Amino acid sequence: MAGFGLPNFGQLTEAFKKAQQIQQNAQKLQEELEVMEIEGTNDDNRAKIWVSGNQKPLRVEIDPSLLSEEQEIIEEAILNAMKSAHEVSTSTMQERMEDLTGGFKLNLPGMGD
């Protein structure tokens, strides 16, 4: 009575091995992302922000010439650098996850459009 749509034992074993491999690779990827430094800049490169591959803020660099601008311009430059760093970090993480899973979509929060 093998007709219930269940995969055979060999398929289950193979799927389990694949899941274990993905889990091990995910741990390695997590460690790699943690030590990555991704730079984001504003349009004129006077504000720079670095984040890890996990989007953890690492450091900020402000060109002295930017500090003589009006507050609104300074704030916009910093915000744009933050957005840039976040965008690059997010896309890097997403690309690495797709490589890890062979393109299999996991639909993780914060990873989709």
LINRA-V231243 format. One record per pair of residues at least 4 apart in sequence whose ideal C-beta (glycine too) atoms are under 8 Angstrom apart, sorted by the first residue. I is the first residue (numbers start at 1). J is the second residue. Records with the same first field share a line. If there is no record, write none. Layout:
I=J  J
This chain:
2=6
7=11  12  15
8=12
9=13
10=14
11=15
12=16
13=17
14=18
15=19
16=20
17=21
18=22
19=23
20=24
21=25
22=26  100  101
23=27
24=28
25=29  100
26=30  100
27=31
28=32
29=33  96  97  100
30=34  54
31=35
32=36  53  96
33=52  53  54  92  93  96
34=52  53  54  56
35=52  53
36=52  53  89  92
37=50  51  52  58
38=50  51  52  53  85  88  89  92
39=48  49  50  85  88
40=48  49  50  51  81  82  83  84  85  86  87  88  89
41=45  47  48  49  80  81  84
42=46  47  76  77  78  80  81  84
43=80
44=77
45=63
46=62  63  65  66  77
47=60  61  62  63  66  74  77  78  80  81
48=60  61  62  81
49=57  59  60  61  78  81  82  84  85
50=57  58  59  60  85
51=55  56  57  58  85  86  89
52=56  58  89
53=89  92  93  96
54=89  93
55=85  86  89  90  93
60=78  81
62=66  67  74  77  78
63=67
64=68
65=69
66=73  74  77
67=74
69=73  74  77
70=74
71=75
72=76
73=77
74=78
75=79
76=80
77=81
78=82
79=83
80=84
81=85
82=86
83=87
84=88
85=89
86=90
87=91
88=92
89=93
90=94  110  111
91=95
92=96
93=97  111
94=98  111
95=99
96=100
97=101  106  108  111
98=102  103
101=105  106
106=111
107=111  112
108=112
